[in-house]
């Protein structure tokens, strides 16, 4: 199972994960220098009884929305973080819209920085958040107030997370293998390592894989799940795959690993159903240039709707992609304006 954070910058997402897992986030020197999350960070959450869930920490700054979307893809449960001293902010709203469009079904509203405000103020913020989320298609329970600094509410939040994950079914293992890459690096003695959340199917040591869209082929040399070497990994699991026959420069974030024997193909056109958010400033008309976020990749496209799609409405359209993309029927994605 994969847990993801969402919320405005400086609302305490990284501190919350550290309080839950004991692992510091913000691995990049630039992140520590600036005091903000820039890229995706990951940590395992021990749920007890031998169960471990993966947590994805995403940046809250509007300049790094593309990284946030890449991290939100594949999330089963979202922790929507709102700071008690600031309340609902612009990126809170945008992040909620993103996880809604990606089809996340369950979430927990977390009111952070409880130690910075009076109790009645924290309760008021919780009521505001609960009322706002009633309109969301995501099933949110009651907000829970926490303080990562003092440890208040952390144990209760862990209990809520465990309860929510029991309501989320496992993804089918009998499916085509697909792993959207979110990190790529080299390890001495292993070679090129690709990490990501397996979107579907399973992967095993010795499998022949293809990297799309480039088409480069290699072999699975090793597999790790939360730092433990395993023979096989399956959908819904944070996985690190060591590759033989693939150089570090031949794969990057946004590429997709598939089984070389399975009939994946890629194209430059997608027929889709689009829903334009009510707050959009203008209709989506013919040849509008957009960014499409699918899995961990971002490509540019032109929209060709059957008729203009007004804010708050839905419609069918064809996306003419400027770069090839590996997709399948039923995939959820996010469109953002080119500008």
C-alpha positions in Angstrom: 0.0 0.0 0.0 1.2 3.5 -0.8 0.4 6.6 1.4 0.9 10.0 -0.1 1.0 13.5 1.4 -0.6 16.6 -0.1 -0.8 20.2 1.0 0.5 23.7 0.9 4.2 24.5 1.3 5.5 24.7 4.9 2.4 23.0 6.4 4.6 20.3 7.9 4.3 17.3 5.5 7.9 16.3 5.9 7.9 16.7 9.7 4.8 14.6 9.9 6.4 11.8 8.0 9.5 12.0 10.2 7.3 11.8 13.3 5.5 8.7 11.8 8.5 6.8 10.5 11.5 8.2 12.4 13.2 8.9 9.1 14.3 12.4 8.1 13.0 13.7 4.7 14.6 16.3 2.4 17.6 14.2 1.3 18.9 16.9 -1.0 21.4 19.5 0.2 19.4 22.2 -1.6 16.2 21.2 0.2 18.0 21.4 3.6 19.5 24.8 2.7 16.2 26.3 1.6 14.1 24.5 4.2 11.6 23.3 1.6 10.9 20.0 -0.2 11.8 20.2 -3.8 11.8 16.5 -5.0 10.0 13.3 -4.0 11.1 11.6 -0.8 10.1 8.2 0.4 10.0 6.2 3.7 8.6 2.9 4.9 5.9 2.9 7.6 5.9 -0.1 9.9 2.2 -1.0 10.5 3.0 -4.0 12.8 2.4 -7.7 12.2 5.1 -7.6 9.5 3.2 -5.1 7.3 4.9 -2.1 5.8 3.4 0.7 3.8 5.4 3.1 1.6 5.0 6.9 2.2 5.6 9.4 -0.5 6.4 13.0 0.6 5.7 15.6 -2.1 6.8 19.2 -2.5 4.1 21.8 -1.6 5.6 24.8 -3.5 3.7 25.7 -6.7 6.9 25.7 -8.7 7.3 21.9 -8.1 3.7 20.8 -9.0 5.1 18.4 -11.7 7.0 16.6 -9.0 4.0 16.5 -6.8 1.9 14.9 -9.5 4.6 12.3 -10.2 4.6 11.3 -6.5 0.8 11.3 -6.2 0.4 8.7 -9.0 -0.2 5.3 -7.5 -1.2 6.5 -4.1 -3.8 4.4 -2.2 -4.4 6.8 0.8 -3.7 10.5 0.9 -2.8 12.5 4.0 -4.2 16.0 3.3 -2.1 18.3 5.5 -3.4 21.7 6.6 -1.4 23.8 9.1 -3.5 24.9 12.1 -1.9 28.4 12.1 -2.7 29.1 8.4 -5.7 26.9 7.4 -6.7 26.1 3.8 -4.3 27.7 1.3 -4.0 27.7 -2.6 -1.8 24.7 -2.9 -4.1 22.8 -0.5 -6.8 23.3 -3.0 -4.7 22.4 -6.0 -3.2 19.3 -4.4 -6.7 18.1 -3.5 -7.8 18.6 -7.1 -4.9 16.6 -8.3 -5.5 13.5 -6.1 -9.2 13.7 -7.0 -8.4 13.6 -10.7 -6.0 10.7 -10.2 -8.8 8.7 -8.6 -7.5 8.4 -5.0 -10.5 7.0 -3.1 -9.6 7.5 0.6 -7.9 10.1 2.7 -7.3 11.5 6.2 -7.3 15.3 6.8 -4.4 16.1 9.2 -4.3 19.4 11.0 -0.6 20.0 11.8 1.3 22.4 14.0 -1.3 21.9 16.7 1.2 23.2 19.3 1.3 26.7 17.7 -2.4 27.6 18.3 -5.0 27.6 21.0 -7.2 24.5 21.2 -10.4 26.3 20.1 -8.6 27.7 17.1 -7.4 24.2 16.0 -11.0 22.9 16.4 -12.3 25.8 14.2 -9.7 24.9 11.5 -10.7 21.3 11.7 -14.4 22.2 11.2 -13.6 24.4 8.2 -11.5 21.6 6.6 -14.3 19.0 7.3 -17.0 21.2 5.8 -14.8 21.9 2.7 -14.0 18.2 2.2 -17.7 17.1 2.2 -17.8 18.1 -1.5 -14.9 15.8 -2.4 -15.4 12.4 -4.1 -12.6 11.1 -1.8 -13.8 9.5 1.4 -12.3 11.6 4.1 -12.9 10.9 7.8 -12.9 13.5 10.5 -9.7 15.7 10.7 -7.1 14.7 13.3 -4.9 17.4 14.9 -1.3 16.6 15.5 2.0 18.1 16.5 5.1 16.6 14.9 7.3 18.5 17.3 5.6 17.4 20.5 4.3 14.0 19.2 0.6 14.9 19.9 -1.9 12.8 17.9 0.8 10.8 16.1 -0.2 7.5 17.7 -3.8 8.2 16.9 -3.0 9.0 13.3 -1.1 5.8 12.9 -4.1 3.9 14.2 -6.3 5.7 11.7 -3.9 4.9 8.8 -4.0 1.2 9.7 -7.8 1.2 9.8 -8.0 3.0 6.5 -5.6 0.7 4.7 -7.7 -2.4 5.7 -10.5 -0.9 3.6 -8.3 -0.7 0.5 -8.2 -3.8 -1.6 -4.9 -5.1 -3.0 -4.2 -4.5 -6.7 -4.4 -7.5 -8.9 -1.1 -9.3 -9.4 -2.3 -11.1 -12.6 -1.9 -8.2 -14.9 0.7 -6.7 -17.2 3.7 -5.4 -15.4 4.3 -1.6 -15.5 6.6 0.5 -13.2 6.7 4.2 -13.8 10.2 5.4 -12.8 10.5 8.2 -10.3 14.2 7.8 -9.3 17.2 6.5 -11.2 20.7 6.1 -9.8 23.8 3.8 -9.9 25.0 1.5 -7.1 28.4 -0.2 -7.1 28.1 -3.9 -7.7 24.5 -3.5 -8.8 24.6 -1.1 -11.7 21.6 1.0 -12.7 18.7 1.1 -10.2 15.2 2.3 -11.0 12.7 2.9 -8.2 9.0 3.5 -8.4 5.6 2.2 -7.3 4.6 -0.8 -9.4 1.3 0.3 -11.1 0.2 -3.2 -12.2 1.4 -6.8 -12.5 4.6 -8.3 -10.9 8.3 -8.4 -11.6 10.8 -11.1 -10.7 14.6 -11.5 -10.8 15.7 -12.6 -14.3 12.7 -11.0 -16.1 13.5 -9.3 -19.4 12.3 -5.7 -19.3 11.8 -3.0 -21.9 12.2 0.7 -21.1 9.6 2.9 -22.8 9.5 5.1 -24.8 13.1 4.5 -25.8 12.7 0.8 -26.3 16.0 -0.2 -24.6 15.9 -3.7 -23.2 17.7 -5.2 -20.2 17.3 -7.8 -17.4 16.3 -7.6 -13.8 19.4 -8.3 -11.7 18.0 -7.5 -8.2 14.9 -6.3 -6.5 14.5 -4.6 -3.1 11.3 -3.6 -1.2 11.9 -1.1 1.6 15.6 -2.0 1.7 15.0 -5.8 1.8 16.1 -8.0 -1.0 13.3 -10.1 -2.5 12.8 -12.4 -5.5 9.6 -10.8 -6.7 7.5 -7.7 -6.2 4.0 -6.8 -7.1 1.5 -4.0 -7.8 1.1 -1.3 -5.2 4.6 -1.8 -3.8 7.5 0.7 -3.6 10.2 -1.2 -5.5 13.9 -0.7 -6.4 14.9 -2.7 -9.5 18.5 -3.3 -10.4 19.0 -3.6 -14.1 21.7 -5.4 -16.1 22.4 -4.2 -19.6 21.1 -0.7 -19.0 23.4 2.3 -18.5 22.4 5.0 -16.0 22.0 7.6 -18.8 19.5 5.3 -20.7 16.7 5.7 -18.3 15.2 8.6 -16.4 12.1 9.7 -14.4 9.0 9.4 -16.5 10.2 6.3 -18.3 8.2 3.1 -17.8 9.5 -0.3 -17.2 7.4 -3.1 -18.8 8.0 -6.8 -19.3 9.7 -7.3 -22.7 7.5 -10.3 -23.5 4.2 -8.4 -23.0 2.4 -6.6 -25.8 2.9 -3.0 -24.7 3.0 -0.3 -27.4 3.1 3.4 -27.3 1.5 6.1 -29.4 1.1 9.8 -29.9 -2.7 10.0 -29.6 -5.0 9.3 -26.7 -8.8 9.3 -26.8 -10.0 10.5 -23.4 -12.8 11.9 -21.3 -11.9 15.2 -19.7 -13.4 17.1 -16.8 -12.5 20.7 -16.5 -12.4 22.1 -12.9 -15.1 24.6 -12.1 -12.5 27.2 -11.2 -10.8 27.1 -14.6 -10.5 30.6 -16.2 -11.6 29.6 -19.7 -13.1 26.7 -21.8 -10.9 24.0 -23.3 -11.2 24.6 -27.0 -9.7 23.0 -30.1 -5.8 23.0 -30.3 -5.4 24.2 -26.7 -1.8 23.3 -25.7 -1.6 21.4 -22.4 0.7 19.4 -20.2 -0.4 15.8 -19.6 0.8 14.1 -16.4 0.5 10.3 -16.6 2.3 8.1 -14.1 5.6 9.9 -13.4 5.9 11.5 -16.9 4.9 14.8 -18.3 4.4 15.5 -22.1 3.0 18.3 -24.1 -0.2 17.8 -26.1 -2.8 19.6 -28.2 -6.5 19.0 -27.2 -9.1 18.2 -29.9 -12.4 18.1 -28.1 -15.7 17.2 -29.9 -16.9 20.5 -28.7 -15.5 23.2 -26.3 -15.5 22.0 -22.7 -16.6 24.7 -20.3 -15.4 25.1 -16.7 -17.1 22.5 -14.5 -18.2 20.3 -17.5 -16.9 17.1 -19.1 -16.4 16.0 -22.6 -14.7 13.6 -25.0 -11.5 14.6 -26.8 -8.4 13.4 -28.5 -5.0 14.4 -27.2 -2.4 14.8 -29.9 0.9 14.1 -28.0 4.2 15.8 -28.9 6.1 12.8 -27.4 5.2 9.1 -27.4 3.5 7.7 -24.3 2.8 4.2 -23.0 -0.9 4.2 -21.8 -3.8 1.8 -21.5 -7.6 2.1 -21.2 -8.8 3.4 -17.8 -5.6 5.3 -16.9 -6.2 8.4 -14.8 -4.1 11.5 -15.6 -3.9 15.2 -14.9 -4.0 18.0 -17.5 -2.5 21.4 -16.7 -2.3 24.5 -18.9 0.8 25.0 -20.9 1.5 28.4 -19.3 
